[in-house]
Amino acid sequence: MKVRIRLDTMGDITKFVQITTALDCDVRLTNGKYFIVNGRSLLGAIYCTEWKEIFCECDQDIYSKIAAFVVEETPVDLGKFL
């Protein structure tokens, strides 16, 4: 599972880390290219707020647990541009 997430405030970061540390699986935060940090680490979650985009990766489906942080991509209405 890989989803784009937002961690805007220290409260968001703290809540996210509390959720992920309670899980029995590896959770990784990545910028989608080169950087990967432990998603169960407060320091790692703080570090990734400097990235343009943050993705959460996990081998298990944890979507329901982190749904509050998931960025829903809205489709672009091409009619506006034509």
C-alpha positions as CSV (number, residue, x, y, z in Angstrom):
1,M,0.0,0.0,0.0
2,K,1.3,3.5,-0.9
3,V,-0.7,6.7,-0.3
4,R,0.1,10.4,-0.3
5,I,-0.3,12.0,3.1
6,R,-0.1,15.4,4.8
7,L,1.6,16.1,8.1
8,D,1.0,19.9,8.5
9,T,1.3,20.4,12.3
10,M,3.2,19.0,15.2
11,G,-0.2,17.6,16.4
12,D,-0.6,15.8,13.1
13,I,2.9,14.3,13.4
14,T,2.4,13.2,17.0
15,K,-1.0,11.6,16.2
16,F,0.4,9.8,13.1
17,V,3.3,8.4,15.0
18,Q,1.0,7.2,17.8
19,I,-1.1,5.4,15.3
20,T,1.9,3.8,13.4
21,T,3.7,2.7,16.6
22,A,0.6,0.7,17.6
23,L,0.7,-1.3,14.4
24,D,2.6,-4.6,14.0
25,C,4.2,-3.8,10.7
26,D,6.8,-1.7,9.1
27,V,5.7,1.8,8.1
28,R,7.9,3.9,5.8
29,L,7.6,7.6,4.9
30,T,9.1,8.5,1.5
31,N,9.3,11.4,-0.8
32,G,8.5,9.0,-3.7
33,K,12.1,9.1,-5.1
34,Y,15.2,9.0,-3.0
35,F,14.5,9.4,0.7
36,I,12.9,6.9,3.1
37,V,12.5,7.3,6.9
38,N,10.8,5.1,9.5
39,G,7.1,6.0,9.8
40,R,7.1,5.0,13.4
41,S,9.8,7.5,14.4
42,L,8.8,11.0,15.6
43,L,12.1,12.4,14.4
44,G,11.7,10.8,11.0
45,A,8.1,12.2,10.6
46,I,9.4,15.7,11.6
47,Y,12.2,15.4,9.0
48,C,9.9,14.5,6.1
49,T,7.8,17.7,6.6
50,E,10.6,19.4,4.5
51,W,9.7,17.3,1.5
52,K,7.4,18.6,-1.3
53,E,5.3,15.4,-1.1
54,I,5.1,12.7,1.6
55,F,4.0,9.1,0.8
56,C,3.3,6.4,3.4
57,E,4.3,2.9,2.4
58,C,3.4,-0.3,4.2
59,D,3.2,-4.0,3.2
60,Q,-0.2,-4.2,5.0
61,D,-3.4,-2.2,4.3
62,I,-3.4,0.4,7.0
63,Y,-5.5,2.9,5.1
64,S,-8.4,2.9,7.6
65,K,-6.0,3.8,10.4
66,I,-4.3,6.7,8.6
67,A,-7.2,7.9,6.5
68,A,-7.3,11.3,8.3
69,F,-3.8,12.1,6.9
70,V,-4.4,10.8,3.3
71,V,-4.5,13.4,0.5
72,E,-7.4,12.6,-1.8
73,E,-6.4,13.4,-5.4
74,T,-9.2,15.2,-7.1
75,P,-9.5,14.6,-10.9
76,V,-9.0,17.7,-13.0
77,D,-12.0,18.8,-15.1
78,L,-10.5,19.2,-18.5
79,G,-13.6,21.0,-19.7
80,K,-12.3,24.1,-17.9
81,F,-9.3,24.3,-20.1
82,L,-10.8,23.5,-23.5
